[in-house]
Amino acid sequence: MHRVKLHAADGGLGLVVTDRKVPGLRLEVTSGRRMLLRQPGRLVLLGKVHQWHYGVHVYRTADYLSPLPPLRADQARQIGPSDTTWFGRWAHRFASWLDDTDAGPLHNGFWILRPRRLPPYCLRGDLVTNYPAAYLDWFGDGWNGVLPLRQLPDADDARVKAYRRQAREQVLPPILLWVVTGFDGYLLIDGHCRLAAALAEGIEPPVLGLAISSDPGGDSEWLNQVTTGHVELMDRLNEQAARGLADPSRAADALARRFADMCADLPEEGRTRAWPVTGGMRAWEQQAARVAPRWTANATE
């Protein structure tokens, strides 16, 4: 994975992902408006879209595993209180962990990982607290809420209490949301305890949002060309500096700013990719009947 600094002001990163055709955490769809979310060796979520597309019924199986390791208190304090570089430091850590795991959503293409300021209703009225079954209401202006993939813990949970202290110390790490257009909202893929802690303390949690760009294939090819050109220019600069023909620091800064400006012009977030359910609708029905028979029967069309 290659990283690109997109916005110096907010710490956003562009992630060029290669050699990962199919992600571990992936959305799968089949006929009959059925969908599911899968991780290696486990079924995470079932979905059934309303026949008039008024919304989607979802059921979470409690088998979800975060692609990020548990965040220790010493890591949070090492990063320190929020400042102008705080989001950038966490973005780099999250990117490394996502690159190292087979249980995350990354696949080939250009991804955007950056701070996200959500409207207040996203983590209030449109935060899904029902578990394991819920209904995401698309009627009207759409949903645009947050769906936790695990049940949110209570405010007096031991882990939540530890994060509440970090929130008071202003070192609470950000939660990680995945922008999934198939749900018209966000999946909380890491930070369930941190979100519960922030809500208990009455603060807005810091958020890093992960999304695929609007044209993964085209963006990746374009960015590879730009990256190759940037590397060639840097090599040429180093050669000139070695011969005393250039000021390496000033020229390198200029090239870095030019490279970042070009990357910042990339298209914005695009549609989330989905893969077909192996075995089609019959396989979906069999899996749903096995893990959630009552929900399958009661989820209206």
BALOBA-1460 file (C-alpha; in Angstrom, 3 decimals):
// residues 301
<rec num="1" residu="m" x="0.000" y="0.000" z="0.000"/>
<rec num="2" residu="h" x="1.255" y="3.464" z="-0.915"/>
<rec num="3" residu="r" x="0.219" y="6.496" z="1.136"/>
<rec num="4" residu="v" x="-0.363" y="10.004" z="-0.118"/>
<rec num="5" residu="k" x="-0.828" y="13.054" z="2.088"/>
<rec num="6" residu="l" x="-3.967" y="14.657" z="0.705"/>
<rec num="7" residu="h" x="-4.813" y="17.612" z="2.927"/>
<rec num="8" residu="a" x="-2.093" y="19.044" z="5.106"/>
<rec num="9" residu="a" x="-4.617" y="20.904" z="7.252"/>
<rec num="10" residu="d" x="-6.677" y="17.907" z="8.375"/>
<rec num="11" residu="g" x="-4.262" y="14.976" z="8.171"/>
<rec num="12" residu="g" x="-6.149" y="13.129" z="5.433"/>
<rec num="13" residu="l" x="-4.440" y="10.250" z="3.651"/>
<rec num="14" residu="g" x="-4.865" y="8.683" z="0.234"/>
<rec num="15" residu="l" x="-4.211" y="4.933" z="0.219"/>
<rec num="16" residu="v" x="-3.235" y="3.237" z="-3.033"/>
<rec num="17" residu="v" x="-4.062" y="-0.434" z="-2.550"/>
<rec num="18" residu="t" x="-2.716" y="-3.087" z="-4.924"/>
<rec num="19" residu="d" x="-2.519" y="-6.905" z="-4.921"/>
<rec num="20" residu="r" x="-5.738" y="-7.219" z="-2.918"/>
<rec num="21" residu="k" x="-8.493" y="-8.141" z="-5.356"/>
<rec num="22" residu="v" x="-11.022" y="-9.281" z="-2.758"/>
<rec num="23" residu="p" x="-11.217" y="-7.749" z="0.737"/>
<rec num="24" residu="g" x="-11.685" y="-9.749" z="3.902"/>
<rec num="25" residu="l" x="-14.552" y="-7.556" z="5.120"/>
<rec num="26" residu="r" x="-16.830" y="-7.299" z="2.108"/>
<rec num="27" residu="l" x="-20.400" y="-6.630" z="1.101"/>
<rec num="28" residu="e" x="-22.073" y="-9.360" z="-0.969"/>
<rec num="29" residu="v" x="-25.378" y="-9.097" z="-2.849"/>
<rec num="30" residu="t" x="-27.755" y="-11.395" z="-4.669"/>
<rec num="31" residu="s" x="-31.190" y="-11.314" z="-6.277"/>
<rec num="32" residu="g" x="-34.299" y="-10.601" z="-4.242"/>
<rec num="33" residu="r" x="-32.687" y="-7.445" z="-2.795"/>
<rec num="34" residu="r" x="-30.601" y="-9.564" z="-0.411"/>
<rec num="35" residu="m" x="-27.188" y="-8.594" z="0.917"/>
<rec num="36" residu="l" x="-24.742" y="-9.713" z="3.548"/>
<rec num="37" residu="l" x="-21.478" y="-8.630" z="5.122"/>
<rec num="38" residu="r" x="-18.760" y="-11.213" z="5.477"/>
<rec num="39" residu="q" x="-15.352" y="-11.606" z="7.073"/>
<rec num="40" residu="p" x="-13.016" y="-14.573" z="6.546"/>
<rec num="41" residu="g" x="-14.741" y="-17.589" z="8.042"/>
<rec num="42" residu="r" x="-17.689" y="-15.680" z="9.529"/>
<rec num="43" residu="l" x="-20.975" y="-14.096" z="8.582"/>
<rec num="44" residu="v" x="-21.260" y="-10.612" z="10.078"/>
<rec num="45" residu="l" x="-24.535" y="-9.134" z="8.865"/>
<rec num="46" residu="l" x="-27.643" y="-9.993" z="6.844"/>
<rec num="47" residu="g" x="-29.668" y="-7.411" z="4.950"/>
<rec num="48" residu="k" x="-33.007" y="-7.414" z="3.166"/>
<rec num="49" residu="v" x="-34.010" y="-4.295" z="1.203"/>
<rec num="50" residu="h" x="-37.650" y="-3.189" z="1.230"/>
<rec num="51" residu="q" x="-39.429" y="-4.029" z="-2.019"/>
<rec num="52" residu="w" x="-40.072" y="-0.316" z="-2.700"/>
<rec num="53" residu="h" x="-36.588" y="0.616" z="-1.468"/>
<rec num="54" residu="y" x="-37.955" y="2.463" z="1.566"/>
<rec num="55" residu="g" x="-35.133" y="1.064" z="3.688"/>
<rec num="56" residu="v" x="-33.269" y="-2.095" z="4.633"/>
<rec num="57" residu="h" x="-33.746" y="-4.620" z="7.423"/>
<rec num="58" residu="v" x="-30.425" y="-5.706" z="8.949"/>
<rec num="59" residu="y" x="-29.388" y="-8.398" z="11.379"/>
<rec num="60" residu="r" x="-25.937" y="-8.616" z="12.993"/>
<rec num="61" residu="t" x="-24.654" y="-12.022" z="14.063"/>
<rec num="62" residu="a" x="-22.240" y="-11.076" z="16.900"/>
<rec num="63" residu="d" x="-19.366" y="-12.710" z="14.979"/>
<rec num="64" residu="y" x="-17.754" y="-9.441" z="13.867"/>
<rec num="65" residu="l" x="-14.066" y="-8.855" z="14.646"/>
<rec num="66" residu="s" x="-12.502" y="-5.411" z="14.366"/>
<rec num="67" residu="p" x="-9.663" y="-5.188" z="11.822"/>
<rec num="68" residu="l" x="-7.756" y="-2.983" z="14.278"/>
<rec num="69" residu="p" x="-6.013" y="-4.238" z="17.418"/>
<rec num="70" residu="p" x="-7.224" y="-3.069" z="20.842"/>
<rec num="71" residu="l" x="-5.985" y="0.451" z="21.527"/>
<rec num="72" residu="r" x="-4.061" y="0.708" z="24.785"/>
<rec num="73" residu="a" x="-4.137" y="3.732" z="27.065"/>
<rec num="74" residu="d" x="-0.389" y="4.262" z="26.676"/>
<rec num="75" residu="q" x="-0.820" y="4.480" z="22.890"/>
<rec num="76" residu="a" x="-3.451" y="7.192" z="23.282"/>
<rec num="77" residu="r" x="-1.284" y="9.184" z="25.664"/>
<rec num="78" residu="q" x="1.751" y="8.710" z="23.424"/>
<rec num="79" residu="i" x="-0.128" y="10.304" z="20.526"/>
<rec num="80" residu="g" x="-1.062" y="13.066" z="22.968"/>
<rec num="81" residu="p" x="-3.872" y="15.637" z="23.129"/>
<rec num="82" residu="s" x="-5.537" y="16.815" z="19.956"/>
<rec num="83" residu="d" x="-3.565" y="19.315" z="17.876"/>
<rec num="84" residu="t" x="-3.028" y="20.094" z="14.193"/>
<rec num="85" residu="t" x="-1.135" y="16.832" z="13.556"/>
<rec num="86" residu="w" x="-3.231" y="14.576" z="15.814"/>
<rec num="87" residu="f" x="-5.569" y="13.162" z="13.167"/>
<rec num="88" residu="g" x="-2.670" y="12.601" z="10.792"/>
<rec num="89" residu="r" x="-0.774" y="10.506" z="13.326"/>
<rec num="90" residu="w" x="-3.815" y="8.341" z="14.034"/>
<rec num="91" residu="a" x="-4.570" y="8.049" z="10.301"/>
<rec num="92" residu="h" x="-1.102" y="6.623" z="9.686"/>
<rec num="93" residu="r" x="-1.536" y="4.099" z="12.504"/>
<rec num="94" residu="f" x="-4.957" y="3.036" z="11.275"/>
<rec num="95" residu="a" x="-3.605" y="2.716" z="7.724"/>
<rec num="96" residu="s" x="-0.784" y="0.431" z="8.918"/>
<rec num="97" residu="w" x="-3.179" y="-1.791" z="10.829"/>
<rec num="98" residu="l" x="-5.610" y="-1.979" z="7.913"/>
<rec num="99" residu="d" x="-2.752" y="-2.876" z="5.587"/>
<rec num="100" residu="d" x="-1.590" y="-5.675" z="7.901"/>
<rec num="101" residu="t" x="-4.946" y="-7.408" z="8.332"/>
<rec num="102" residu="d" x="-7.006" y="-9.741" z="6.177"/>
<rec num="103" residu="a" x="-10.192" y="-8.804" z="8.042"/>
<rec num="104" residu="g" x="-10.617" y="-5.229" z="6.763"/>
<rec num="105" residu="p" x="-12.460" y="-3.647" z="3.815"/>
<rec num="106" residu="l" x="-9.476" y="-2.550" z="1.688"/>
<rec num="107" residu="h" x="-9.284" y="-3.811" z="-1.886"/>
<rec num="108" residu="n" x="-7.496" y="-2.634" z="-5.029"/>
<rec num="109" residu="g" x="-8.030" y="1.031" z="-5.743"/>
<rec num="110" residu="f" x="-7.605" y="4.465" z="-4.267"/>
<rec num="111" residu="w" x="-9.003" y="4.957" z="-0.764"/>
<rec num="112" residu="i" x="-9.533" y="8.071" z="1.308"/>
<rec num="113" residu="l" x="-8.906" y="8.021" z="5.065"/>
<rec num="114" residu="r" x="-9.514" y="11.379" z="6.677"/>
<rec num="115" residu="p" x="-11.183" y="13.189" z="9.578"/>
<rec num="116" residu="r" x="-14.911" y="13.536" z="9.249"/>
<rec num="117" residu="r" x="-17.224" y="15.992" z="10.954"/>
<rec num="118" residu="l" x="-20.668" y="14.431" z="11.061"/>
<rec num="119" residu="p" x="-23.968" y="16.256" z="11.520"/>
<rec num="120" residu="p" x="-25.118" y="15.850" z="15.136"/>
<rec num="121" residu="y" x="-27.998" y="13.553" z="14.180"/>
<rec num="122" residu="c" x="-25.638" y="10.902" z="12.729"/>
<rec num="123" residu="l" x="-24.433" y="9.881" z="16.176"/>
<rec num="124" residu="r" x="-27.625" y="10.765" z="18.010"/>
<rec num="125" residu="g" x="-31.039" y="10.109" z="16.492"/>
<rec num="126" residu="d" x="-29.686" y="8.108" z="13.547"/>
<rec num="127" residu="l" x="-27.238" y="6.056" z="15.592"/>
<rec num="128" residu="v" x="-28.592" y="2.487" z="15.553"/>
<rec num="129" residu="t" x="-28.954" y="1.288" z="19.134"/>
<rec num="130" residu="n" x="-31.289" y="-1.660" z="18.464"/>
<rec num="131" residu="y" x="-29.409" y="-4.952" z="18.413"/>
<rec num="132" residu="p" x="-29.127" y="-7.431" z="16.737"/>
<rec num="133" residu="a" x="-31.999" y="-6.530" z="14.374"/>
<rec num="134" residu="a" x="-32.652" y="-3.017" z="13.089"/>
<rec num="135" residu="y" x="-34.258" y="-1.126" z="10.237"/>
<rec num="136" residu="l" x="-32.464" y="1.621" z="8.324"/>
<rec num="137" residu="d" x="-35.114" y="4.019" z="7.057"/>
<rec num="138" residu="w" x="-34.332" y="5.473" z="3.629"/>
<rec num="139" residu="f" x="-37.732" y="7.106" z="3.154"/>
<rec num="140" residu="g" x="-37.553" y="10.839" z="2.549"/>
<rec num="141" residu="d" x="-34.046" y="12.270" z="2.582"/>
<rec num="142" residu="g" x="-32.299" y="8.952" z="3.189"/>
<rec num="143" residu="w" x="-30.659" y="7.630" z="6.317"/>
<rec num="144" residu="n" x="-27.023" y="8.814" z="6.726"/>
<rec num="145" residu="g" x="-26.655" y="7.304" z="10.193"/>
<rec num="146" residu="v" x="-24.141" y="5.030" z="11.922"/>
<rec num="147" residu="l" x="-24.627" y="1.265" z="12.247"/>
<rec num="148" residu="p" x="-22.449" y="-0.433" z="14.887"/>
<rec num="149" residu="l" x="-21.380" y="-3.946" z="13.913"/>
<rec num="150" residu="r" x="-21.364" y="-5.009" z="17.569"/>
<rec num="151" residu="q" x="-23.694" y="-4.112" z="20.389"/>
<rec num="152" residu="l" x="-22.668" y="-0.853" z="22.028"/>
<rec num="153" residu="p" x="-21.542" y="-1.485" z="25.625"/>
<rec num="154" residu="d" x="-23.099" y="0.229" z="28.629"/>
<rec num="155" residu="a" x="-21.600" y="3.365" z="30.120"/>
<rec num="156" residu="d" x="-20.474" y="1.441" z="33.222"/>
<rec num="157" residu="d" x="-18.592" y="-1.216" z="31.237"/>
<rec num="158" residu="a" x="-14.969" y="-1.398" z="32.434"/>
<rec num="159" residu="r" x="-13.527" y="-0.657" z="28.988"/>
<rec num="160" residu="v" x="-15.917" y="2.252" z="28.512"/>
<rec num="161" residu="k" x="-14.886" y="3.703" z="31.889"/>
<rec num="162" residu="a" x="-11.230" y="3.603" z="30.783"/>
<rec num="163" residu="y" x="-12.077" y="5.426" z="27.568"/>
<rec num="164" residu="r" x="-14.209" y="7.954" z="29.458"/>
<rec num="165" residu="r" x="-11.112" y="8.935" z="31.370"/>
<rec num="166" residu="q" x="-9.252" y="9.366" z="28.076"/>
<rec num="167" residu="a" x="-12.118" y="11.504" z="26.806"/>
<rec num="168" residu="r" x="-11.800" y="13.778" z="29.848"/>
<rec num="169" residu="e" x="-8.047" y="13.962" z="29.254"/>
<rec num="170" residu="q" x="-8.714" y="14.839" z="25.582"/>
<rec num="171" residu="v" x="-6.672" y="11.888" z="24.304"/>
<rec num="172" residu="l" x="-9.569" y="9.637" z="23.209"/>
<rec num="173" residu="p" x="-8.555" y="7.945" z="19.909"/>
<rec num="174" residu="p" x="-10.905" y="8.413" z="16.945"/>
<rec num="175" residu="i" x="-13.546" y="5.905" z="15.960"/>
<rec num="176" residu="l" x="-13.297" y="4.419" z="12.461"/>
<rec num="177" residu="l" x="-16.321" y="4.627" z="10.161"/>
<rec num="178" residu="w" x="-16.569" y="2.944" z="6.758"/>
<rec num="179" residu="v" x="-18.685" y="4.821" z="4.224"/>
<rec num="180" residu="v" x="-20.991" y="2.179" z="2.680"/>
<rec num="181" residu="t" x="-23.263" y="3.557" z="-0.015"/>
<rec num="182" residu="g" x="-25.290" y="0.330" z="-0.079"/>
<rec num="183" residu="f" x="-26.633" y="1.322" z="3.344"/>
<rec num="184" residu="d" x="-26.676" y="5.078" z="2.680"/>
<rec num="185" residu="g" x="-24.626" y="5.603" z="5.807"/>
<rec num="186" residu="y" x="-21.686" y="4.445" z="7.876"/>
<rec num="187" residu="l" x="-20.593" y="1.176" z="9.429"/>
<rec num="188" residu="l" x="-18.731" y="1.471" z="12.725"/>
<rec num="189" residu="i" x="-15.836" y="-0.913" z="12.129"/>
<rec num="190" residu="d" x="-13.716" y="0.074" z="15.138"/>
<rec num="191" residu="g" x="-14.350" y="2.050" z="18.307"/>
<rec num="192" residu="h" x="-17.577" y="0.728" z="19.832"/>
<rec num="193" residu="c" x="-16.318" y="1.321" z="23.381"/>
<rec num="194" residu="r" x="-14.835" y="4.696" z="22.437"/>
<rec num="195" residu="l" x="-18.148" y="5.800" z="20.935"/>
<rec num="196" residu="a" x="-20.011" y="4.680" z="24.054"/>
<rec num="197" residu="a" x="-17.502" y="6.582" z="26.192"/>
<rec num="198" residu="a" x="-17.855" y="9.784" z="24.177"/>
<rec num="199" residu="l" x="-21.649" y="9.626" z="24.341"/>
<rec num="200" residu="a" x="-21.505" y="9.000" z="28.105"/>
<rec num="201" residu="e" x="-19.280" y="12.065" z="28.516"/>
<rec num="202" residu="g" x="-21.558" y="14.178" z="26.329"/>
<rec num="203" residu="i" x="-18.921" y="14.920" z="23.675"/>
<rec num="204" residu="e" x="-18.689" y="14.340" z="19.937"/>
<rec num="205" residu="p" x="-16.175" y="11.535" z="19.300"/>
<rec num="206" residu="p" x="-13.318" y="12.210" z="16.897"/>
<rec num="207" residu="v" x="-14.008" y="10.377" z="13.635"/>
<rec num="208" residu="l" x="-11.833" y="8.994" z="10.855"/>
<rec num="209" residu="g" x="-13.833" y="8.043" z="7.769"/>
<rec num="210" residu="l" x="-12.732" y="5.407" z="5.263"/>
<rec num="211" residu="a" x="-14.153" y="5.468" z="1.730"/>
<rec num="212" residu="i" x="-13.295" y="4.264" z="-1.759"/>
<rec num="213" residu="s" x="-12.838" y="6.965" z="-4.385"/>
<rec num="214" residu="s" x="-15.318" y="7.455" z="-7.214"/>
<rec num="215" residu="d" x="-13.281" y="5.530" z="-9.793"/>
<rec num="216" residu="p" x="-11.008" y="2.984" z="-8.069"/>
<rec num="217" residu="g" x="-9.444" y="1.623" z="-11.259"/>
<rec num="218" residu="g" x="-8.929" y="4.968" z="-12.957"/>
<rec num="219" residu="d" x="-7.683" y="6.683" z="-9.823"/>
<rec num="220" residu="s" x="-5.199" y="3.908" z="-9.097"/>
<rec num="221" residu="e" x="-3.779" y="4.006" z="-12.630"/>
<rec num="222" residu="w" x="-3.618" y="7.800" z="-12.612"/>
<rec num="223" residu="l" x="-2.005" y="7.911" z="-9.183"/>
<rec num="224" residu="n" x="0.574" y="5.290" z="-10.147"/>
<rec num="225" residu="q" x="1.594" y="7.479" z="-13.087"/>
<rec num="226" residu="v" x="1.801" y="10.594" z="-10.909"/>
<rec num="227" residu="t" x="3.752" y="8.702" z="-8.250"/>
<rec num="228" residu="t" x="6.204" y="7.362" z="-10.831"/>
<rec num="229" residu="g" x="6.749" y="10.869" z="-12.173"/>
<rec num="230" residu="h" x="7.245" y="12.245" z="-8.663"/>
<rec num="231" residu="v" x="9.813" y="9.557" z="-7.834"/>
<rec num="232" residu="e" x="11.697" y="10.286" z="-11.075"/>
<rec num="233" residu="l" x="11.799" y="14.006" z="-10.259"/>
<rec num="234" residu="m" x="13.044" y="13.297" z="-6.742"/>
<rec num="235" residu="d" x="15.770" y="11.010" z="-8.122"/>
<rec num="236" residu="r" x="16.835" y="13.731" z="-10.530"/>
<rec num="237" residu="l" x="16.872" y="16.267" z="-7.702"/>
<rec num="238" residu="n" x="19.042" y="13.999" z="-5.574"/>
<rec num="239" residu="e" x="21.495" y="13.621" z="-8.456"/>
<rec num="240" residu="q" x="21.682" y="17.406" z="-8.920"/>
<rec num="241" residu="a" x="22.074" y="17.947" z="-5.185"/>
<rec num="242" residu="a" x="24.922" y="15.443" z="-5.088"/>
<rec num="243" residu="r" x="26.692" y="17.515" z="-7.764"/>
<rec num="244" residu="g" x="25.967" y="20.770" z="-5.937"/>
<rec num="245" residu="l" x="23.578" y="22.031" z="-8.605"/>
<rec num="246" residu="a" x="20.404" y="22.364" z="-6.493"/>
<rec num="247" residu="d" x="19.178" y="23.243" z="-3.017"/>
<rec num="248" residu="p" x="17.714" y="19.853" z="-2.004"/>
<rec num="249" residu="s" x="15.547" y="21.030" z="0.905"/>
<rec num="250" residu="r" x="13.724" y="23.848" z="-0.911"/>
<rec num="251" residu="a" x="13.284" y="21.851" z="-4.119"/>
<rec num="252" residu="a" x="12.079" y="18.761" z="-2.246"/>
<rec num="253" residu="d" x="9.493" y="20.841" z="-0.373"/>
<rec num="254" residu="a" x="8.261" y="22.325" z="-3.637"/>
<rec num="255" residu="l" x="7.933" y="18.892" z="-5.246"/>
<rec num="256" residu="a" x="6.125" y="17.515" z="-2.198"/>
<rec num="257" residu="r" x="3.606" y="20.380" z="-2.276"/>
<rec num="258" residu="r" x="3.064" y="19.874" z="-6.009"/>
<rec num="259" residu="f" x="2.527" y="16.141" z="-5.522"/>
<rec num="260" residu="a" x="0.055" y="16.711" z="-2.679"/>
<rec num="261" residu="d" x="-1.872" y="19.311" z="-4.701"/>
<rec num="262" residu="m" x="-2.199" y="16.921" z="-7.630"/>
<rec num="263" residu="c" x="-3.428" y="14.112" z="-5.367"/>
<rec num="264" residu="a" x="-5.906" y="16.421" z="-3.681"/>
<rec num="265" residu="d" x="-7.621" y="16.884" z="-7.059"/>
<rec num="266" residu="l" x="-8.628" y="13.222" z="-7.139"/>
<rec num="267" residu="p" x="-12.363" y="12.465" z="-7.314"/>
<rec num="268" residu="e" x="-14.226" y="12.253" z="-4.056"/>
<rec num="269" residu="e" x="-15.921" y="9.262" z="-2.481"/>
<rec num="270" residu="g" x="-17.592" y="6.750" z="-4.765"/>
<rec num="271" residu="r" x="-19.901" y="3.777" z="-4.576"/>
<rec num="272" residu="t" x="-19.010" y="0.888" z="-2.332"/>
<rec num="273" residu="r" x="-18.191" y="-2.215" z="-4.311"/>
<rec num="274" residu="a" x="-20.058" y="-5.469" z="-3.647"/>
<rec num="275" residu="w" x="-19.372" y="-9.059" z="-4.661"/>
<rec num="276" residu="p" x="-21.935" y="-11.745" z="-5.605"/>
<rec num="277" residu="v" x="-23.149" y="-14.155" z="-2.938"/>
<rec num="278" residu="t" x="-21.801" y="-17.590" z="-3.803"/>
<rec num="279" residu="g" x="-24.832" y="-19.795" z="-4.439"/>
<rec num="280" residu="g" x="-27.163" y="-16.843" z="-4.979"/>
<rec num="281" residu="m" x="-30.408" y="-16.176" z="-3.193"/>
<rec num="282" residu="r" x="-30.850" y="-19.813" z="-2.152"/>
<rec num="283" residu="a" x="-27.528" y="-19.731" z="-0.299"/>
<rec num="284" residu="w" x="-28.498" y="-16.429" z="1.344"/>
<rec num="285" residu="e" x="-31.799" y="-17.919" z="2.537"/>
<rec num="286" residu="q" x="-30.036" y="-20.987" z="3.923"/>
<rec num="287" residu="q" x="-27.536" y="-18.893" z="5.867"/>
<rec num="288" residu="a" x="-30.248" y="-16.572" z="7.147"/>
<rec num="289" residu="a" x="-32.417" y="-19.488" z="8.275"/>
<rec num="290" residu="r" x="-29.470" y="-20.969" z="10.148"/>
<rec num="291" residu="v" x="-28.330" y="-17.862" z="12.047"/>
<rec num="292" residu="a" x="-31.528" y="-15.778" z="12.315"/>
<rec num="293" residu="p" x="-34.664" y="-17.835" z="11.548"/>
<rec num="294" residu="r" x="-37.059" y="-15.558" z="13.460"/>
<rec num="295" residu="w" x="-35.666" y="-12.394" z="11.909"/>
<rec num="296" residu="t" x="-35.820" y="-13.956" z="8.434"/>
<rec num="297" residu="a" x="-39.480" y="-14.740" z="8.892"/>
<rec num="298" residu="n" x="-40.409" y="-11.370" z="10.398"/>
<rec num="299" residu="a" x="-38.395" y="-9.000" z="8.174"/>
<rec num="300" residu="t" x="-41.134" y="-7.678" z="5.894"/>
<rec num="301" residu="e" x="-40.701" y="-7.256" z="2.209"/>
